[in-house]
Amino acid sequence: MPSPVGPLTLVASERGLRAVSWPDPDDGAGDSGDGDGDTGDGDATGAGVDTAHPILVAATRQLGEYFAGERTEFDVPLDPVGTPFQLSAWTALRSIPYGETISYGEQAERMGDRRKARAVGAANGKNPLSIVVPCHRVVGADGSLTGFAGGVETKAWLLAHERATSGRALALG
């Protein structure tokens, strides 16, 4: 799907949205930023994709509403693939309110152990559901923008978009 931050590839299983992928600058195919480009079920290149799939239709609509400033939460069914720790980290990401940011340490603390901030950062880096599962809302302890599958410039754009449409000033914590 086209978006203000570039083309996004959506991948779904029968149970839910599996990935929101960014273009891979090396080969032009979708890459969720998880390091190996494997999104599980589906073809991340877009070849043979069923654009009438109800999950893909709902996800495309909801992302469009997000970019239009009309949606602050996603309710499309999700079906990410990850380790139990990654799934826990991604669940914690969904609790960060629209227009707000937290640090990796705060996310780790919310998950029960502030000392696991690096592990949380690694799990966030494997988040296959960018934007929908808002890893862009996690920043460094000093408020700096750190790595993001879509690029730091895209992370800055998403945060500015949320700040502008929420009326909130983005502040750490």
N, C-alpha and C positions, 0 to 999 in steps of 0.2 A: 504494500500500500504506500502511496506517496504520503509524505508528512513534512512539516516545516523543518524537521531535523534530518531529512533525507529519506530515501526509500527504506521501508521496514518489511521484512518477510515474516509472516505469521504462520505458525505450524500448530496443528491441532491433532489430538487423538479423538477417539469417540467419546472420551470422558471430559475433555477440557482442553484449554489452550496449553500447548506444550512449550512454545517459544515465541518470543518477539526478537527477531534477529536484525543486526546491523549489517550493512554490506561489508564484506571482507575486502580491504583495499588491495590485497594480493591477487585475488582471482575473480572478484566481482560477485561471488556467490554469498548467500546469507551466512552470517556467523553470529551466534548468540553471545560471543565473548567468553565462552567457557573453555577456551584453549584448544579443544579438539574439533570444534565445529559440529559435533554430533548432537542433534536435537532429539534423538529418539525416533518415534514414529514420524513419518512424513518426509518429504523431500524439500530441504531448505533452499534449493535452487529455484523453486517455483514451478518446475516442470511437472505437468500432470496434476496440478493442485485443483481441488474441487472448490471453486470460489463460492459455491452455493452451500457449502458445509455450514450448518447453523452456528457452530462455535466461531468459525472464521467470520461469518457475517456479523455476529454480535460483537466480536473483538474489534473488527474494523469500525463498526458504528461507535463503540465506546471510545476507541482511540481518537476518532474524529471529533467526538464531543469533548474529550480532554483537550485536544489542541485548539478547539474553538473557545475554551474557557468555560464550558458548560457542564463539565463532569469533574468531580474531585475524588471520586472513589470508583473502582471497577468492581463489577459483580459477575463478570463472565466466569464460568467454571474453569478452574485451573487444573492442570495435570503435569506438574513439573517432575522431572526425574533427577534424583540426587541422593546423597547419603542422608542418614537421619539427622546429622548435624547441619548439613546444608539446608534441608527442609525446615529445620527449626529456625535457622538464621533467616530464611526467606519468609517464614511466617512472621517473625519479629519485624521485618521490613514493612509488612502490610499494616502494622500498628502505628507507623509514623504518620501523623496527620499531614494532609495536603498543605503545602506552604510552610512547613517546618523542617528543620534539620536536626540531626543528632550526630554525635561522634561514634566512631567504631567502639570506643570504650563504653559509651552509654548503651549501645546496642548489646554488647557483651554482658554488661551489668543487667540489662533487662532479661537476658537469657540465663542469668544466674551466676556468672563468673566474669568480672571485669578483666581478669588477667587473660582472657581468651580473645582480646581485641584483634590480634593478628590472625587468629583462626577465623574470626568473624569476617575480617577483610578478605581472606582467601575464599570463604564461602560466598560472600557477596560478589566476588569477581567471577564466580561460576553461575550466577543467577541467570537462567535462560529467559526470564520474563521481564526484561528491561521495561521501564515506565509503569507497566501494570503492577509489578512488584518493585516498589520504588527505591532501588539501591542508590539512585541519584541523590536521595535525601540524606545520605550518610557522608560526612565530611571528616577531615582530620581534626585532631584534638584542638588545634589552633584555628579551626574554621577554614583551613585551606581545602581547595577542591583537589581531590586525589583521583587516581585512576578510575576510568569508566569505559565500558566496552564501546560505547559510541563516541568516545573522546571527551577530554575535559571541556572543550568548547561546547559540546552538546550538553554536558552536565550543567554548565553555567547557563545555557539557554533554558533548559527545563526548569531550573531553580528560579530564574528571572521570570519565566512564564507563570510559574505558580505564585510568586510574590505579587506580580501584577494582577493576576486574576483573583487572588484571595484577599487582597487588601492587607496582608500581614507583611511585616518586615521579617525576612528570614534571619534568624539568629540561632546560634549554636545552642542546642539543648532545648 
